[in-house]
Amino acid sequence: DGVVIVAGADARAGRNHGLAITRVRTEDGRELPATEYFTSMGGYLTARP
């Protein structure tokens, strides 16, 4: 299980390659499953850079 990060102008189209992230290490050294760290998908994209 994990989260896939896709970047680029047409990232929402679903045709680009992505980076699969399974675990995240926070600044304080805790290690979490990516699905716990990234709790809402798609909310990081905006219409402007």
MIBATOR-990750 format. One record per residue (C-alpha): x, y, z. Coordinates in steps of 0.02 Angstrom, whole numbers, plus 50000, padded with zeros to 5 digits. Layout:
XYZ/...
***
This chain:
500005000050000/500575017649967/500265034149881/500805039049705/501375056849675/501175063049495/501835080049443/501635090949290/500365101849204/499275087049154/499505076649312/497625074249333/497475065849162/498175049649233/499405045949093/501035051649175/502265041249274/502225043449462/503305040849615/502625027549733/502875032049916/502565018650046/503325026450204/503665044250263/504925049750395/504415065850482/505575079550541/505515072750719/506065055450661/504385046350666/504075034250523/502285032750458/501425023350318/501175035450172/499295032750180/499285039850358/500355055050313/499445059550152/497645059150211/496785068050066/497205064749885/497205078149750/497115092649871/498905097549837/498585102749656/498165120649611/497755129749450/499325140449470/501155135749503/
***
